[in-house]
Amino acid sequence: MFTGIIQTIGKIKSIKAGTFCFEARSSFFNEVEIGDSIAVNGVCLTVIEIGNDYFKADISQETLRCTIFNHLSTNNSVNLEKALRLNQGIDGHLVSGHVDGIAKVVERFIEGESRRFKINAPKNLIKYIAKKSSVCINGVSLTVNNINDCVFDINIVPHTVKATTLGELEINSKVNLEVDIIARHLEQLLHH
């Protein structure tokens, strides 16, 4: 589990046959061990190799199909968050790291130091998104400001613009979308 509060921005160092290497500041890797989970742009990945300023993770074909990893290349920036520990508070919301689908930025506005985005969600996921609920975009916990059909609005405050890769998003950028885990489980319970 994760919180959607990004701890650092990293970069894709290399991609070889489904194994991605991510680099970041060395202090991020304190207390990280092989087998640990790290969310990369909101995708829970398992550390298979670790160095002073990098880690490697295998990415399955299923993950490549369901996320934006097929659209990324070396030197692209990524949001990184280590897994939630039981002695840690939750500042964002509960994020599983299991991306539900790919959404697309359809409008972008600069409002002072903040950014506002309109994001088009896949039709099968919009039912899980509600005004003033939480969503996770590229690993970042955000609040939905408004929703109209399949498009929802989010605001990115100046701190989040600086501390994540979201400030780099442009119109037509594809993003990883994870809807609220509680909404998904409620639907499953009600269905059965």
N, C-alpha and C positions, 0 to 999 in steps of 0.2 A: 504494500500500500504506500501511497504517496500523498502529499498535501497540495500539490500544484503551486508551491512556493519555490521558485527557481533558485538554486544555490550558486550557480555559475554558468557562464556561456563557454562552450567548448567549440571545437572545430572537427570536421571529419578529416583525419590524417590520411587514411587510405581505405580502399575497398578492394577486397580480393575474394572472389568466389563465395559470396555470401557472408564473409567476415568483415565487419567494419571496425576500424581503429579510430578512436576518438581521443583528442588531446585537450587538456585543460590545465589550469594552474595546479602545481603540485600539491598545494595544501588541500585541494578538493579530495584528494585520494587518501588522506589520513583516515585510518580505520576501515579502508575498503579492502576486501579480500576476494579471492577467486570464489565464485559461486554467489556473491552478493548481487542484489538487483540495483540497477540504476535506470531511471527514466530518462530517455533521450527524446526530446520533443514529445514527451508524453507517452512514449512506448517503453514498457518494462522490458529491459534486456538483462541478461545474465553475464556477469564478468567471467571471461574464460582466460584472460591474461591481463596482467597489470604491470605497469612500470612506474617510474617516478612521476611522469606527466601524461600518461595515456592509459587507456584500457581497450581491450578488444572484446567484441561480442559477436556471436553468430546471429544472423537474421534469417528466419525461415521464409519460405515462399509465401506462406499464408500472411505473415507480417508484411512482406513486400506488397502483396495484393491489397491489403487493408489500410495501408499508411502511405505517407508521402516519401518514404525512403527510396522508392524507384525514381523520384524526381530530384534527389539530392546527389551531389558529387563532392569530390575532395575539395577542401577549403570552405565548404558551406558551414555557417555557424549553426549551432544547435543549443537548445536549452537542456541543462543537466540538473537532476535532483537525485540524491541518494534516498534509499528506502526509508520510510518512517520507522522510528524506533519507539518502543512502548513508553519510554521515559521522556518522550518529546511531545510538546504541545502541537495542536493542529491550528495553524493560522489560516489556511485556505479552506479546502473541503476534502473529503475522502476521495482519492483518485486511485483507481485500480492499476492504471498503466496499460489497460486493454482498450486500445483505440476502437471506437465504434465505426468510424468511417472518415472519409475525406470530405471536407467542406471547402468552399471557395470564397475569397474576398470579392465582393461585388461593388463596394464603395468604400472610400477612405477619406477622412476629413481630418485636418489639423485644426485643433481648437486650443490655442495658446501653446503650452508645452505638452498637452495631452493629445491623444489620437483617438478617433472614433471610427469604428469599422462596422459595415453591414456585411454579414456573412450568410451565404446561401448554404443551408444544410441539406443533406440528402432527405428526400421525402419520407423515407422509412424511419428517420431519426427525429424529425421535428416534433413528433408527439411527446417526446421526452424532455423537451425544452419549454420552460415557462418563464414568463416575465418575473424578474427578481430572483430567479433560481441560479444555480451555479452550472457552468460548463467548463470544460478544460480544452483550451486551444494550444496546440504545440507544447503541452505540458504545463500551461499556466492556468491557474484557477481564476476564473472571471465571473462577473455577475451579468446576467442578461438584462439589458435595460428595456428593450421592447422587442416585440415579435410581430411579424406580418407575413402570413402565409408560410413560406419556407425560409424567410430571411429574418435573422435576429441581429440586434445591435449590441455592441459592447464598447465600453470606454477603457482606454489604457492610460492610466495616470503617469505623470512624468517619471516616478521611481521605476515603474514597470517597463516603461520605454527604455530606460537606461540599463536595467538589470536583466532584460530578456531580449530575445530576437524579434519580438513582436513589432517593434518600431520600424523594422525593415520591410514589413509586409506591404505589398502593392496591390492594386486592383488585379484580379485574376490569380493571385497567389493561392496555392493550395495549402491547406492546413490540416493537421490531425485533429479530429474532434472526438472527445469522450463526453458522453452525456452523463447526467447524474446517476450514480450507481443505485441509489434508492429507488428512483423512478423505474429503472429496468427490472429490479427485483419485485417491486409491487405489481407490475404488469404480469410477470411470470406467476406470482402467487394468485392473482385474480383470475388468470387464464385457466388455472388448474383447480 
